[in-house]
Amino acid sequence: MNKDKALESVNEIKELMEKSSKFISLSGLAAIMAGIYALVGAYIATQVITPGTYSIVALELMVIIASLVLIAAAVTTCILSYYKSKKTGQKFFSRLTYRALWHFSFPMLTGGVLCISILMHEYYDIMASVMLLFYGLALVNVSKYTYSSIVWLGYAFICLGVVDCFCEGHSLLFWTIGFGVFHILYGILFYLHYERKKS
């Protein structure tokens, strides 16, 4: 009995330390929704863009679709994280939140600048690879401020981006696998491992 109480106390202390040192308001549903948005965006792209063609109009449409997917995913993540932070009793707007956001945003902003440069120089084939690689780096970079399992999602994106670098003509497929399928699978695993236990 005493052993059970001691173990329970250790778990409580561990949970309190995690709450104070890591941003734990992420939601598995947010990852699933981000994946669904990416799949919808990829489907729309296949309807408006002919494979192998890169007209200015097609590229503008791709940029608009990718931007809408990013905005929808970011807004959904913020809303669900805010409500989860209320449930867990963690402050949403805190120094920890801003630190996590900065470590995620810096690689993303760097990758964004590189994507703009790629568009300007018309190296369109490597655009998806750059997105996958820098998003993966952002996840690895932020993993020390939130759930450690995110690092594995980051590694998966980096590996996929590297493979995409050597596979010409399949950019949309790799982008869809990464931002769509990987997010949905991770969201489901995240929910089963972290959230279902506490519900």
DRENSEDO-112491 format. One line per field, with one value per residue (C-alpha): residue number from 1; residue in three letters; chain; x, y, z. Coordinates in pm, 1 decimal, always signed. Example, Ala and Ser with C-alpha at 12.3 -4.5 7.8 and 13.67 -1.06 7.14 Angstrom:
i c(1:2) .
aa c(Ala:Ser) .
ch c(A:A) .
px c(+1230.0:+1367.0) .
py c(-450.0:-106.0) .
pz c(+780.0:+714.0) .
This chain:
i c(1:2:3:4:5:6:7:8:9:10:11:12:13:14:15:16:17:18:19:20:21:22:23:24:25:26:27:28:29:30:31:32:33:34:35:36:37:38:39:40:41:42:43:44:45:46:47:48:49:50:51:52:53:54:55:56:57:58:59:60:61:62:63:64:65:66:67:68:69:70:71:72:73:74:75:76:77:78:79:80:81:82:83:84:85:86:87:88:89:90:91:92:93:94:95:96:97:98:99:100:101:102:103:104:105:106:107:108:109:110:111:112:113:114:115:116:117:118:119:120:121:122:123:124:125:126:127:128:129:130:131:132:133:134:135:136:137:138:139:140:141:142:143:144:145:146:147:148:149:150:151:152:153:154:155:156:157:158:159:160:161:162:163:164:165:166:167:168:169:170:171:172:173:174:175:176:177:178:179:180:181:182:183:184:185:186:187:188:189:190:191:192:193:194:195:196:197:198:199) .
aa c(Met:Asn:Lys:Asp:Lys:Ala:Leu:Glu:Ser:Val:Asn:Glu:Ile:Lys:Glu:Leu:Met:Glu:Lys:Ser:Ser:Lys:Phe:Ile:Ser:Leu:Ser:Gly:Leu:Ala:Ala:Ile:Met:Ala:Gly:Ile:Tyr:Ala:Leu:Val:Gly:Ala:Tyr:Ile:Ala:Thr:Gln:Val:Ile:Thr:Pro:Gly:Thr:Tyr:Ser:Ile:Val:Ala:Leu:Glu:Leu:Met:Val:Ile:Ile:Ala:Ser:Leu:Val:Leu:Ile:Ala:Ala:Ala:Val:Thr:Thr:Cys:Ile:Leu:Ser:Tyr:Tyr:Lys:Ser:Lys:Lys:Thr:Gly:Gln:Lys:Phe:Phe:Ser:Arg:Leu:Thr:Tyr:Arg:Ala:Leu:Trp:His:Phe:Ser:Phe:Pro:Met:Leu:Thr:Gly:Gly:Val:Leu:Cys:Ile:Ser:Ile:Leu:Met:His:Glu:Tyr:Tyr:Asp:Ile:Met:Ala:Ser:Val:Met:Leu:Leu:Phe:Tyr:Gly:Leu:Ala:Leu:Val:Asn:Val:Ser:Lys:Tyr:Thr:Tyr:Ser:Ser:Ile:Val:Trp:Leu:Gly:Tyr:Ala:Phe:Ile:Cys:Leu:Gly:Val:Val:Asp:Cys:Phe:Cys:Glu:Gly:His:Ser:Leu:Leu:Phe:Trp:Thr:Ile:Gly:Phe:Gly:Val:Phe:His:Ile:Leu:Tyr:Gly:Ile:Leu:Phe:Tyr:Leu:His:Tyr:Glu:Arg:Lys:Lys:Ser) .
ch c(A:A:A:A:A:A:A:A:A:A:A:A:A:A:A:A:A:A:A:A:A:A:A:A:A:A:A:A:A:A:A:A:A:A:A:A:A:A:A:A:A:A:A:A:A:A:A:A:A:A:A:A:A:A:A:A:A:A:A:A:A:A:A:A:A:A:A:A:A:A:A:A:A:A:A:A:A:A:A:A:A:A:A:A:A:A:A:A:A:A:A:A:A:A:A:A:A:A:A:A:A:A:A:A:A:A:A:A:A:A:A:A:A:A:A:A:A:A:A:A:A:A:A:A:A:A:A:A:A:A:A:A:A:A:A:A:A:A:A:A:A:A:A:A:A:A:A:A:A:A:A:A:A:A:A:A:A:A:A:A:A:A:A:A:A:A:A:A:A:A:A:A:A:A:A:A:A:A:A:A:A:A:A:A:A:A:A:A:A:A:A:A:A:A:A:A:A:A:A) .
px c(+0.0:+281.8:+458.8:+145.3:+117.8:+484.5:+451.2:+142.3:+329.2:+622.3:+384.5:+215.6:+552.5:+659.9:+335.5:+377.4:+736.5:+629.3:+354.7:+600.0:+883.0:+703.5:+418.0:+174.6:-139.5:-96.6:-388.8:-391.7:-707.9:-515.7:-263.8:-545.5:-723.1:-396.3:-358.5:-715.1:-662.6:-346.8:-529.8:-809.6:-552.0:-367.1:-692.2:-781.4:-429.7:-472.2:-795.1:-651.3:-295.6:-190.1:+101.8:+437.2:+320.4:+432.2:+252.4:+244.1:-129.6:-77.6:+199.8:-10.0:-290.4:-46.4:+82.5:-275.0:-373.6:-61.2:-113.8:-478.2:-380.1:-112.7:-350.0:-631.9:-392.8:-238.1:-577.0:-714.0:-401.5:-422.4:-793.6:-762.9:-443.1:-611.1:-904.3:-673.2:-460.2:-775.3:-844.2:-489.8:-457.6:-155.7:-132.1:-164.8:+2.9:+324.6:+700.2:+707.8:+449.8:+646.6:+971.2:+815.3:+659.9:+993.2:+1184.2:+918.5:+883.6:+1252.2:+1318.1:+976.4:+1051.8:+1394.5:+1233.8:+970.7:+1238.9:+1410.8:+1079.3:+1034.5:+1387.4:+1306.2:+995.8:+1196.8:+1463.7:+1208.0:+1352.3:+1002.7:+1088.8:+1258.8:+986.0:+811.1:+1146.0:+1233.9:+892.4:+922.9:+1282.2:+1232.1:+904.6:+1084.0:+1366.4:+1108.2:+948.7:+1286.7:+1379.6:+1059.4:+1047.1:+1255.0:+984.9:+686.7:+610.9:+933.2:+752.3:+725.4:+1093.5:+1009.2:+752.1:+1023.6:+1268.4:+1000.4:+949.1:+1324.6:+1367.8:+1073.9:+1216.6:+1555.6:+1395.8:+1186.1:+1506.6:+1602.3:+1258.9:+1175.4:+812.5:+649.2:+656.7:+281.8:+271.5:+549.3:+396.2:+61.9:+220.5:+405.5:+157.9:-148.7:-81.9:+198.5:-7.5:-315.1:-117.6:+72.3:-249.8:-413.8:-108.5:-80.4:-444.0:-412.7:-89.5:-141.5:-506.2:-718.1:-544.7:-645.1:-1003.6) .
py c(+0.0:+236.5:+152.4:+245.8:+577.0:+652.3:+570.8:+790.8:+1077.0:+1040.0:+1048.0:+1361.1:+1533.4:+1428.7:+1568.0:+1899.2:+1932.7:+1859.4:+2123.4:+2386.9:+2305.9:+2201.1:+2323.2:+2031.4:+2189.6:+2036.0:+1828.5:+1508.8:+1634.6:+1942.0:+1717.0:+1510.5:+1825.3:+1961.1:+1634.6:+1653.4:+2013.5:+1902.6:+1616.4:+1851.0:+2103.1:+1832.2:+1711.7:+2065.2:+2104.4:+1789.7:+1932.7:+2269.7:+2181.5:+1954.4:+1726.7:+1843.4:+2196.5:+2500.8:+2802.9:+3126.2:+3082.6:+2724.3:+2835.0:+3118.2:+2870.9:+2634.3:+2916.0:+3018.0:+2656.3:+2595.7:+2926.8:+2844.1:+2498.7:+2655.8:+2923.8:+2673.6:+2435.3:+2714.8:+2859.6:+2513.8:+2429.9:+2757.8:+2715.4:+2350.8:+2419.8:+2710.8:+2495.8:+2212.2:+2452.5:+2549.6:+2180.8:+2104.2:+2424.9:+2545.7:+2910.3:+2939.8:+3280.7:+3230.8:+3260.8:+2887.4:+2925.6:+3207.1:+3009.2:+2704.6:+2924.2:+3092.4:+2763.9:+2632.8:+2954.5:+3027.9:+2725.2:+2778.3:+3143.3:+3047.0:+2782.1:+3034.4:+3278.2:+2995.4:+2900.1:+3259.2:+3247.9:+2917.2:+3071.1:+3370.1:+3147.7:+2899.6:+2587.0:+2451.8:+2080.7:+2117.1:+2329.2:+2036.6:+1897.5:+2230.4:+2251.5:+1897.3:+1944.7:+2277.1:+2167.5:+1857.5:+2073.2:+2297.8:+1996.0:+1863.1:+2210.3:+2258.2:+1903.1:+1994.9:+2243.1:+2013.5:+1640.6:+1455.6:+1225.6:+1519.8:+1471.4:+1142.7:+1317.3:+1569.6:+1294.6:+1135.2:+1465.8:+1513.5:+1159.6:+1210.3:+1544.2:+1386.7:+1106.8:+1364.8:+1549.5:+1250.1:+1165.7:+1401.3:+1462.8:+1336.5:+1653.0:+1670.3:+1302.7:+1343.6:+1668.9:+1488.3:+1193.1:+1424.7:+1697.5:+1478.2:+1114.9:+1171.0:+1430.9:+1209.2:+902.6:+1105.5:+1268.2:+928.5:+786.9:+1105.1:+1079.4:+709.6:+759.9:+1093.6:+1197.5:+883.0:+781.0:+1106.5:+1121.8) .
pz c(+0.0:+95.1:-229.5:-426.6:-243.2:-300.9:-670.7:-695.0:-526.6:-765.4:-1064.2:-929.8:-880.4:-1230.4:-1376.9:-1190.8:-1311.0:-1669.3:-1648.1:-1527.6:-1770.9:-2090.3:-2308.7:-2275.0:-2418.4:-2762.1:-2886.1:-3090.7:-3259.6:-3381.9:-3560.0:-3712.6:-3834.9:-3981.2:-4171.4:-4301.7:-4416.7:-4601.3:-4772.7:-4880.9:-5006.3:-5199.8:-5356.4:-5467.5:-5610.7:-5821.6:-5962.6:-6066.4:-6168.8:-6453.6:-6350.7:-6488.2:-6567.8:-6370.6:-6512.4:-6315.0:-6252.1:-6128.0:-5893.1:-5756.9:-5688.0:-5514.3:-5292.3:-5204.6:-5124.1:-4912.3:-4728.2:-4653.0:-4523.3:-4300.2:-4165.1:-4100.6:-3921.0:-3711.5:-3607.5:-3520.8:-3317.6:-3124.5:-3044.0:-2933.9:-2737.5:-2559.9:-2448.8:-2345.6:-2139.3:-1948.8:-1876.9:-1762.1:-1560.9:-1758.9:-1861.6:-2238.9:-2262.8:-2069.3:-2114.1:-2186.5:-2466.6:-2628.9:-2599.2:-2766.3:-3036.1:-3110.2:-3138.1:-3376.2:-3577.6:-3640.6:-3869.4:-4029.5:-4109.2:-4245.2:-4464.7:-4575.5:-4691.8:-4879.0:-5044.1:-5163.9:-5308.2:-5481.5:-5637.9:-5758.8:-5915.8:-6053.0:-5885.5:-5835.8:-5810.4:-5471.5:-5309.7:-5138.1:-5016.0:-4854.3:-4684.6:-4547.4:-4430.6:-4253.1:-4094.2:-3967.1:-3828.7:-3658.9:-3487.9:-3371.2:-3246.7:-3044.3:-2903.7:-2597.7:-2492.4:-2536.9:-2573.0:-2654.6:-2902.2:-3144.5:-3222.4:-3399.2:-3617.3:-3699.8:-3796.1:-4016.5:-4202.4:-4246.4:-4386.1:-4621.5:-4736.3:-4806.5:-5012.9:-5200.2:-5298.4:-5512.8:-5656.6:-5940.3:-6034.3:-5714.0:-5500.1:-5436.5:-5337.6:-5079.0:-4951.5:-4907.1:-4727.5:-4490.0:-4407.5:-4452.2:-4358.1:-4102.5:-3914.3:-3897.5:-3783.0:-3522.0:-3399.4:-3348.2:-3167.0:-2959.4:-2850.8:-2761.9:-2565.4:-2389.9:-2395.3:-2371.6:-2050.5:-1881.4:-2011.9) .
